[in-house]
Amino acid sequence: MSRASEAWGYARETARALTGWHIGRDPGEGEGESARSWRLATDLLALAVWRVAGESRLPVEDVPLAAVAGRLGDARVEGLLSRGYPPADVPGPPPGWRGILRRGPALARGARAVVERHLAAAVDDDVADETNGGAPGMPPALWGDRARAVRSAGRPGTVPAWREAADLTLEQLADIASRHAARHWAPGSAERFATAQLATLVPALGAQGASGGWLPRLRGLAGAEASLTAVTRQHPPGVGAFGPRLGGALVSARAALHPAVTLAGELDRVWARRPAAQSVARWERQHLPRPLRTQVAGLEDMVAAVEHLMRRIAGGT
């Protein structure tokens, strides 16, 4: 797949996520005129960010939201559609270009409302940093950062997948710890040996701990997921050293941590493009808004709970 196709595929995927956050449901679902309008508006939104990225020679995720809003003005929609269409070799249903041509200005108003709401949300999610060298104001809100914030926070009124998995893990760990303390369950020697391999997850969060910066902490969570994956594959739940109860808790922990692996990979690529003059604090303020920081801290708490129980089991206490 060409770079243009990859960029267009990412633009469509993230436009769908940003629109879904705005309207409270997946714009690709549903029947009726309202659902169809939102599907068309989402494709127009994707086209706008894809055009700005190409014209500015930026990755789609680095496009400022304000620039996308500017391209969705009523008088500018025709320009989005007059320069040919994006590549067609991208998975998913083909965009409804004919419908967009007929209803461009009305659809643009809906797409612009999506961007404007995300611009406001970016202000709400901004975390001011007192150590940023006095740089004025918050950095520009970028497309990819809002897409990541939506993944971390979930749609309004919902619980994000990582939080559901983390809460389930904590419930399972508490149940196991209670049974262990009441002597209703005792691990075998093989189970203690296996858990000993997971008793050092906290060092994987980075030797500098909470003061080590948000990206190192996120990388540490990815390292903890790799450790859980290696051990649970070596000792499958209900088959090897882990019984189904403990194995289920570790599988839930892996599920909670998996989105952090994706986040760490994405932000490592963003970090590689960091301008030389931009301070680390300024970079973190721009690319790690409140929802991502909440996710990192919540997952760290979960990992600490896993490690604590693993130490108890491995030590036979």
C-alpha positions as CSV (number, residue, x, y, z in Angstrom):
1,M,0.0,0.0,0.0
2,S,1.3,3.4,-0.9
3,R,2.0,6.2,1.6
4,A,-0.9,8.1,0.2
5,S,-3.2,5.1,0.7
6,E,-1.9,4.6,4.3
7,A,-2.5,8.3,5.1
8,W,-6.0,8.1,3.6
9,G,-6.8,4.9,5.6
10,Y,-5.6,6.5,8.8
11,A,-7.6,9.7,8.0
12,R,-10.8,7.7,7.5
13,E,-10.2,5.5,10.6
14,T,-9.6,8.5,12.9
15,A,-12.3,10.7,11.4
16,R,-14.7,7.9,12.3
17,A,-13.4,7.8,15.8
18,L,-13.6,11.6,16.3
19,T,-17.1,11.7,14.8
20,G,-18.2,8.8,16.9
21,W,-17.1,10.6,20.0
22,H,-19.0,13.7,18.9
23,I,-22.3,11.9,18.1
24,G,-22.1,9.2,20.7
25,R,-22.1,6.2,18.3
26,D,-20.2,4.8,15.3
27,P,-21.1,6.9,12.3
28,G,-20.8,3.8,10.1
29,E,-23.8,2.2,11.9
30,G,-27.5,2.8,11.7
31,E,-30.1,3.5,9.1
32,G,-32.0,6.5,8.0
33,E,-31.1,10.0,6.7
34,S,-29.3,11.1,9.9
35,A,-27.0,8.1,9.9
36,R,-26.3,8.5,6.2
37,S,-25.5,12.2,6.7
38,W,-23.0,11.5,9.4
39,R,-21.3,8.8,7.2
40,L,-20.9,11.4,4.5
41,A,-19.8,14.1,6.9
42,T,-17.2,11.8,8.3
43,D,-15.8,11.1,4.9
44,L,-15.7,14.8,4.2
45,L,-13.9,15.3,7.5
46,A,-11.4,12.6,6.5
47,L,-10.9,14.3,3.1
48,A,-10.2,17.7,4.8
49,V,-7.5,16.4,7.1
50,W,-6.0,14.3,4.3
51,R,-5.8,17.4,2.0
52,V,-4.3,19.6,4.7
53,A,-1.7,16.9,5.4
54,G,-0.7,16.6,1.7
55,E,-0.6,20.4,1.2
56,S,1.5,21.0,4.3
57,R,3.6,17.9,3.8
58,L,2.8,16.6,7.3
59,P,1.8,13.2,8.6
60,V,-2.0,13.2,9.1
61,E,-1.6,12.9,12.9
62,D,0.5,16.1,12.9
63,V,-2.2,18.3,11.3
64,P,-3.6,21.0,13.5
65,L,-7.3,20.7,14.2
66,A,-7.7,24.5,13.6
67,A,-6.4,24.0,10.0
68,V,-9.0,21.3,9.4
69,A,-11.7,23.5,10.7
70,G,-10.5,26.2,8.3
71,R,-10.8,23.9,5.3
72,L,-14.4,23.1,6.2
73,G,-15.8,26.6,5.6
74,D,-18.8,26.7,3.3
75,A,-16.9,28.5,0.6
76,R,-14.0,26.1,0.7
77,V,-15.7,22.7,0.4
78,E,-15.7,22.7,-3.4
79,G,-12.0,23.1,-3.4
80,L,-11.7,19.9,-1.3
81,L,-13.5,18.0,-4.0
82,S,-12.1,19.5,-7.2
83,R,-8.6,18.0,-7.1
84,G,-9.5,14.4,-7.5
85,Y,-10.2,11.8,-4.9
86,P,-8.0,9.8,-2.5
87,P,-6.7,6.3,-3.4
88,A,-9.4,3.7,-3.7
89,D,-7.3,0.7,-2.5
90,V,-8.2,1.2,1.2
91,P,-10.3,-1.4,3.1
92,G,-13.8,-0.4,4.0
93,P,-16.9,0.8,2.1
94,P,-16.1,3.4,-0.6
95,P,-16.8,7.0,0.3
96,G,-20.0,8.5,-0.9
97,W,-18.5,11.2,-3.1
98,R,-21.6,11.8,-5.1
99,G,-23.7,12.5,-2.0
100,I,-20.9,14.8,-0.7
101,L,-20.9,16.7,-3.9
102,R,-24.6,17.3,-3.8
103,R,-24.7,18.3,-0.1
104,G,-21.2,19.6,0.5
105,P,-21.9,22.8,2.5
106,A,-24.5,21.2,4.8
107,L,-22.1,18.2,5.5
108,A,-19.2,20.6,6.0
109,R,-21.1,22.3,8.8
110,G,-21.6,18.9,10.6
111,A,-17.9,18.0,10.1
112,R,-16.8,21.4,11.3
113,A,-18.9,21.0,14.4
114,V,-17.0,17.8,15.1
115,V,-13.6,19.6,14.9
116,E,-14.8,22.6,16.9
117,R,-16.0,20.3,19.7
118,H,-12.6,18.5,19.7
119,L,-10.8,21.8,19.8
120,A,-12.8,22.7,23.0
121,A,-12.2,19.2,24.4
122,A,-8.4,19.7,23.8
123,V,-8.6,22.8,26.0
124,D,-10.4,20.8,28.8
125,D,-7.8,18.0,28.5
126,D,-4.8,20.2,28.6
127,V,-2.5,19.9,31.5
128,A,-0.5,23.0,32.1
129,D,3.2,22.4,33.1
130,E,4.8,24.9,35.4
131,T,8.3,23.7,34.3
132,N,7.9,24.3,30.6
133,G,10.2,27.3,30.6
134,G,7.5,29.9,30.5
135,A,6.2,28.9,27.1
136,P,2.9,30.8,26.7
137,G,-0.4,29.0,26.3
138,M,-1.2,25.4,25.3
139,P,0.4,24.0,22.2
140,P,-1.7,23.6,19.1
141,A,-4.2,20.7,19.2
142,L,-3.2,18.1,16.7
143,W,-5.3,15.5,14.9
144,G,-3.5,12.4,16.1
145,D,-3.4,13.6,19.7
146,R,-7.2,13.9,19.7
147,A,-7.6,10.5,18.2
148,R,-5.4,9.0,21.0
149,A,-7.3,11.0,23.6
150,V,-10.6,9.6,22.3
151,R,-9.2,6.0,22.5
152,S,-8.0,6.6,26.1
153,A,-11.1,8.3,27.4
154,G,-13.8,6.5,25.4
155,R,-17.0,8.2,24.2
156,P,-18.7,10.5,26.7
157,G,-20.8,8.4,29.1
158,T,-18.9,5.2,28.5
159,V,-16.0,3.4,30.2
160,P,-12.9,2.9,28.0
161,A,-11.9,-0.7,27.2
162,W,-8.6,-0.5,29.1
163,R,-10.5,0.7,32.3
164,E,-13.0,-2.1,32.1
165,A,-10.2,-4.7,31.8
166,A,-8.1,-3.0,34.6
167,D,-11.2,-3.0,36.9
168,L,-11.9,-6.6,36.2
169,T,-8.3,-7.5,36.9
170,L,-8.4,-5.7,40.2
171,E,-11.6,-7.5,41.2
172,Q,-10.0,-10.8,40.3
173,L,-6.8,-10.0,42.2
174,A,-8.8,-9.0,45.3
175,D,-10.8,-12.3,45.1
176,I,-7.6,-14.4,44.8
177,A,-5.9,-12.5,47.6
178,S,-8.9,-13.0,49.9
179,R,-9.0,-16.7,49.1
180,H,-5.3,-17.0,49.7
181,A,-5.4,-15.2,53.0
182,A,-8.3,-17.4,54.2
183,R,-6.5,-20.5,53.1
184,H,-9.3,-21.4,50.7
185,W,-6.7,-21.6,47.9
186,A,-3.0,-22.5,48.0
187,P,-0.7,-22.3,45.0
188,G,1.4,-25.3,44.1
189,S,5.1,-25.2,43.7
190,A,4.9,-24.8,39.9
191,E,2.5,-21.9,40.3
192,R,4.8,-20.2,42.8
193,F,7.7,-20.6,40.4
194,A,5.7,-19.1,37.5
195,T,4.5,-16.1,39.6
196,A,8.1,-15.5,40.7
197,Q,8.8,-14.5,37.1
198,L,6.2,-11.7,37.4
199,A,7.2,-10.4,40.8
200,T,9.4,-7.6,39.3
201,L,6.9,-5.8,37.1
202,V,7.2,-2.5,38.9
203,P,10.9,-2.0,37.9
204,A,9.7,-2.5,34.3
205,L,7.9,0.8,34.8
206,G,11.2,2.6,34.7
207,A,13.9,3.1,37.3
208,Q,13.0,6.8,37.6
209,G,9.4,6.0,38.5
210,A,6.8,8.8,38.3
211,S,9.5,11.4,37.8
212,G,10.9,9.7,34.7
213,G,8.5,11.4,32.3
214,W,5.2,10.1,30.8
215,L,6.7,8.5,27.7
216,P,9.2,6.3,29.7
217,R,6.3,5.3,32.0
218,L,4.2,4.3,29.0
219,R,7.1,2.3,27.6
220,G,7.4,0.6,31.0
221,L,3.8,-0.5,30.7
222,A,4.5,-1.9,27.3
223,G,7.4,-3.8,28.9
224,A,5.1,-5.2,31.6
225,E,2.7,-6.4,28.9
226,A,5.5,-8.2,27.2
227,S,6.5,-9.9,30.5
228,L,2.9,-11.0,31.1
229,T,2.6,-12.3,27.6
230,A,5.8,-14.3,27.9
231,V,4.9,-15.9,31.1
232,T,1.2,-16.7,30.3
233,R,2.3,-18.2,27.0
234,Q,4.7,-20.4,28.9
235,H,2.1,-21.3,31.4
236,P,-1.3,-21.2,29.8
237,P,-4.3,-20.7,32.2
238,G,-5.8,-24.0,33.3
239,V,-3.1,-26.0,31.5
240,G,0.3,-25.3,33.0
241,A,1.3,-23.7,36.3
242,F,-1.7,-21.2,36.5
243,G,-5.1,-22.3,37.5
244,P,-8.1,-20.8,35.8
245,R,-8.7,-18.1,38.5
246,L,-5.2,-16.7,38.5
247,G,-4.7,-17.3,34.8
248,G,-7.9,-15.3,34.1
249,A,-6.6,-12.3,36.2
250,L,-3.4,-12.3,34.2
251,V,-5.2,-12.5,30.9
252,S,-7.3,-9.5,32.0
253,A,-4.2,-7.6,32.9
254,R,-2.7,-8.2,29.5
255,A,-5.9,-7.0,27.8
256,A,-5.8,-3.8,29.9
257,L,-2.1,-3.2,29.0
258,H,-2.4,-4.0,25.3
259,P,-3.6,-0.5,24.3
260,A,-0.6,1.0,26.1
261,V,1.7,-1.0,23.7
262,T,0.0,0.7,20.8
263,L,0.2,4.1,22.4
264,A,3.9,3.7,23.2
265,G,4.6,2.8,19.6
266,E,2.7,5.7,18.2
267,L,4.2,8.2,20.6
268,D,7.7,6.9,20.0
269,R,7.3,7.8,16.3
270,V,5.9,11.3,17.3
271,W,8.9,11.7,19.7
272,A,11.3,11.0,16.8
273,R,9.8,14.0,15.0
274,R,10.2,16.3,18.1
275,P,11.6,19.7,17.1
276,A,15.0,20.3,18.6
277,A,13.9,23.5,20.3
278,Q,10.9,21.9,22.0
279,S,11.4,21.0,25.6
280,V,10.4,17.6,26.9
281,A,7.8,19.3,29.2
282,R,6.3,21.2,26.2
283,W,6.2,18.0,24.1
284,E,4.5,16.0,26.9
285,R,1.9,18.8,27.3
286,Q,1.1,18.7,23.6
287,H,1.0,14.9,23.1
288,L,0.0,13.5,26.5
289,P,-3.2,15.2,27.4
290,R,-5.2,14.3,30.5
291,P,-6.9,11.1,29.2
292,L,-3.6,9.5,28.3
293,R,-2.1,10.5,31.7
294,T,-5.1,9.0,33.5
295,Q,-4.7,5.8,31.5
296,V,-1.0,5.6,32.3
297,A,-1.5,6.2,36.1
298,G,-4.4,3.8,36.2
299,L,-2.5,1.0,34.5
300,E,0.5,1.6,36.8
301,D,-1.8,1.0,39.8
302,M,-3.1,-2.2,38.2
303,V,0.4,-3.4,37.5
304,A,1.5,-2.7,41.1
305,A,-1.4,-4.8,42.3
306,V,-0.4,-7.6,40.1
307,E,3.2,-7.5,41.3
308,H,2.1,-7.3,44.9
309,L,0.0,-10.5,44.6
310,M,2.7,-12.3,42.6
311,R,5.2,-11.6,45.4
312,R,2.9,-13.0,48.0
313,I,2.2,-16.1,46.0
314,A,5.9,-16.6,45.0
315,G,7.0,-16.1,48.6
316,G,4.3,-18.4,50.1
317,T,3.0,-15.7,52.4
